[in-house]
Amino acid sequence: MTIKILTLFPEMFQPFLATSIIKRALEKNLINIEVIDLRQYSNDKHNHVDDTPYGGGKGMVIKVDVVKRALDANSSQMTKVLLTSPRGKTYKQNMANQLAKEEEILILCGHYEGFDERVLNYVDEEISIGDYVLTGGELAAMVIADSITRLQKGVLATGSFEDDSFQTGLLEYPQYTRPTIFEGMSVPSVLQNGNHEEIRKYRLYESLKLTYLRRPDLLVNYKLTKEEEKMLEKIKNESLQNE
Ligand code: ADE
């Protein structure tokens, strides 16, 4: 799969592409990520990509013709074109799962100045990574590219994302490693006894508990099994007693 990133700040992506799991995925050709400088599609001798807004007001607006030339040169029918923007649809794991199946996506990085609205005619989806405003869409593009890359075959050890928070619909259970006791805090004994069924139940219970306490909204669309229903009853009773 190829992810193309169209940006006015290509240098921001150097450390992202040269570190850890993303670096390894690129080296092994498990993903192809191309960073493209939008400025090269300017058609004036000063390399301008923006102009003053119609109707007046502060700031500048990125020009639609510049964006269109960049898109024509770097996308085809099969390319899914995304625009990062705080007014887009909020990015979720299920969107990452869907995008991870595409052949090619192109992420147009939003900019604090904003784009000429007509750019939206060439965009499949506007995506926000959360309800806060960044100085530009580059960090958002990295978030999207990172979440898609880790889902590509061979990038993570098999099985390592199946238990992720959100992948199951629940938040992930707590993990521990040695030492067994640290500053008086013990690793739960159930994790030390090697009984896989008890460990499975403990982890499921803790996942449900964290989700119920921190992200009850996730449980609204979650289909509980009989076992989970019973656990959730117990969790609710316990939290009532603790009030
Ligand atoms: N650009 C500025 N803020 C953003 C956000 N929250 N998500 C995506 N792009 C952005």
Boltz pocket constraint, residues with backbone or C-beta under 6 A from the ligand:
constraints:
  - pocket:
      binder: B
      contacts: [[A, 84], [A, 85], [A, 86], [A, 110], [A, 111], [A, 127], [A, 128], [A, 129], [A, 130], [A, 131], [A, 132], [A, 133], [A, 134], [A, 135], [A, 136], [A, 137], [A, 140]]
      max_distance: 6.0
